[in-house]
Amino acid sequence: MKASTPTLARLLESFFRKRLVAQRRASPETIVAYRHALRLLLVFAATRLGCSPSRLTVDHFDSDLVLAFLDDLEARRGNSVRTRNARLAAIRSFFHHVAFSDPALMGVAQRIVSIPGKRTSRRVVSFLTREELDVILAVPDLAAAQGRRGPHPVPPGSGTTRLGGTSASRGCSRSAGPRPSGPGR
């Protein structure tokens, strides 16, 4: 490796500090998820290659290693396809950063970035017919407090609705009636 080539540690640090935090302004949750995905990848690669994670270089990573890691997530860790694809998104994002940081590593990065996500089935969204809706609304036990909440409309201004929306639609001034509190006050 040439002296000018950034190390894996420097690339990881610049990815999190510069790319995610400063440039992308990623949320803390995204940063934690990406950190966890890359930590899992580093541990997997170190175990598979028989070295410590601090000895890994970018050249150790290829599409076969990443695909084996993704298969391991599903088989050994029991991750769903969606979780696998989320981890792949973090890995792709990191290797996009690698490609921009050092053009000499673009070939390695491009092969990893080109790994496709695994297809997953989507839930079918269906709507209820009027008869089905009537059956569901008829089920609550009106003798219990919880059952009385469902089918009865809440009167405007009862303290559970936003006063701003109802008073504005009736042309009332905001000072009339109870003082609004909570979200939207």
C-alpha positions in Angstrom: 0.0 0.0 0.0 1.3 3.4 -0.9 1.9 6.0 1.8 -0.7 8.4 0.2 -3.4 5.7 0.3 -5.7 6.3 3.2 -6.0 3.5 5.7 -9.2 1.8 6.5 -9.3 3.4 9.9 -8.9 6.9 8.4 -11.6 6.2 5.8 -14.0 5.0 8.5 -13.3 8.1 10.7 -13.8 10.5 7.7 -16.9 8.6 6.7 -18.5 9.1 10.1 -17.1 12.5 11.0 -17.1 14.3 7.6 -19.5 12.4 5.4 -22.4 11.5 7.7 -22.2 14.2 10.3 -20.9 17.3 8.5 -22.0 16.7 4.9 -25.1 14.6 5.1 -26.3 15.7 8.5 -27.5 12.2 9.3 -29.6 11.6 12.3 -28.0 10.0 15.4 -30.1 6.9 14.7 -28.7 6.6 11.2 -25.2 7.0 12.5 -25.7 4.3 15.1 -27.2 1.9 12.6 -24.4 2.5 10.1 -21.8 2.1 12.8 -23.3 -1.2 13.9 -23.5 -2.5 10.3 -19.9 -1.7 9.6 -18.7 -3.1 13.0 -20.5 -6.4 12.2 -18.8 -6.4 8.8 -15.3 -5.7 10.3 -15.7 -8.5 12.9 -17.0 -10.9 10.2 -14.1 -10.0 7.9 -11.5 -10.3 10.6 -12.8 -13.7 11.7 -13.0 -15.0 8.2 -9.5 -13.7 7.2 -7.9 -14.7 10.6 -6.6 -11.3 11.6 -7.5 -8.6 14.0 -9.9 -5.8 12.8 -7.1 -3.2 13.2 -5.1 -5.1 10.5 -7.7 -5.0 7.9 -7.2 -2.9 4.8 -9.7 -1.8 2.0 -8.0 -4.4 -0.2 -9.3 -7.2 2.0 -12.9 -6.4 1.1 -14.4 -7.6 -2.1 -17.9 -8.4 -3.3 -17.5 -12.1 -2.3 -16.7 -11.2 1.3 -19.6 -8.8 1.5 -22.0 -11.3 0.0 -20.8 -13.9 2.5 -21.4 -11.4 5.3 -24.9 -10.7 4.1 -25.7 -14.4 3.8 -24.3 -14.9 7.4 -26.6 -12.1 8.7 -29.6 -14.1 7.4 -28.4 -17.6 8.2 -26.5 -17.3 11.5 -27.9 -14.1 13.0 -31.5 -14.7 11.8 -31.9 -11.2 10.2 -34.7 -10.5 7.9 -34.3 -9.5 4.3 -35.1 -5.9 5.2 -32.4 -5.8 7.9 -30.0 -7.4 5.4 -30.8 -4.6 2.9 -30.4 -1.9 5.5 -26.9 -3.2 6.4 -26.1 -3.4 2.7 -27.2 0.3 2.3 -24.7 1.3 5.1 -21.9 -0.7 3.4 -22.7 0.8 0.0 -22.7 4.3 1.5 -19.3 3.7 3.1 -17.8 2.3 -0.2 -19.2 5.3 -2.1 -17.2 7.4 0.3 -14.1 5.2 -0.2 -14.4 5.7 -4.0 -14.5 9.5 -3.7 -11.7 9.6 -1.1 -9.2 7.6 -3.1 -9.7 7.0 -6.8 -7.2 4.2 -6.7 -9.7 2.2 -4.7 -12.6 2.9 -7.1 -12.5 -0.6 -8.6 -12.9 -2.3 -5.2 -15.6 0.1 -4.1 -17.5 -0.2 -7.4 -17.8 -3.9 -7.2 -19.2 -3.7 -3.7 -21.5 -0.8 -4.5 -23.0 -2.8 -7.4 -24.2 -5.6 -5.1 -28.0 -5.6 -5.5 -30.4 -5.6 -2.6 -32.4 -8.8 -2.0 -36.0 -8.6 -3.1 -38.6 -8.8 -0.4 -42.3 -9.3 -0.6 -44.6 -6.3 0.2 -47.7 -6.5 2.2 -50.9 -6.1 0.2 -52.8 -3.0 1.4 -56.5 -3.7 1.3 -59.4 -1.6 2.3 -62.5 -2.5 4.3 -65.9 -2.5 2.7 -68.6 -0.6 4.5 -70.1 -3.8 5.8 -66.8 -5.0 7.3 -66.3 -1.6 8.9 -69.7 -1.7 10.5 -68.9 -5.2 11.9 -65.7 -3.9 13.4 -67.4 -0.9 15.0 -70.1 -3.0 16.5 -67.6 -5.2 18.4 -66.6 -2.9 21.2 -68.2 -3.6 24.6 -70.1 -0.4 25.3 -70.4 -1.3 29.0 -66.7 -0.9 29.5 -64.9 2.5 29.5 -62.5 1.4 26.8 -65.4 0.2 24.6 -67.2 3.5 24.9 -64.3 5.4 23.4 -64.4 3.9 19.9 -67.7 4.5 18.1 -68.6 7.9 19.7 -67.4 11.1 18.0 -65.5 13.5 20.2 -67.3 16.8 20.5 -65.3 19.9 19.4 -63.7 21.8 22.2 -63.8 18.9 24.7 -60.1 19.2 25.4 -59.1 16.2 23.3 -59.1 18.0 19.9 -57.0 20.9 18.8 -58.9 24.1 19.4 -57.2 26.0 16.7 -58.6 23.9 13.9 -62.2 23.8 15.1 -62.5 27.4 16.1 -60.9 28.7 12.9 -63.3 26.7 10.8 -66.3 28.2 12.7 -65.0 31.7 12.5 -64.5 32.1 16.3 -61.8 34.1 17.8 -59.0 32.2 19.6 -59.6 34.0 22.9 -63.1 32.6 23.2 -63.5 29.3 25.1 -60.9 27.3 26.9 -57.3 28.2 26.4 -55.5 25.7 24.1 -52.7 23.6 25.5 -50.4 20.9 24.2 -49.2 20.4 20.7 -50.3 23.0 18.2 -51.1 25.7 20.9 
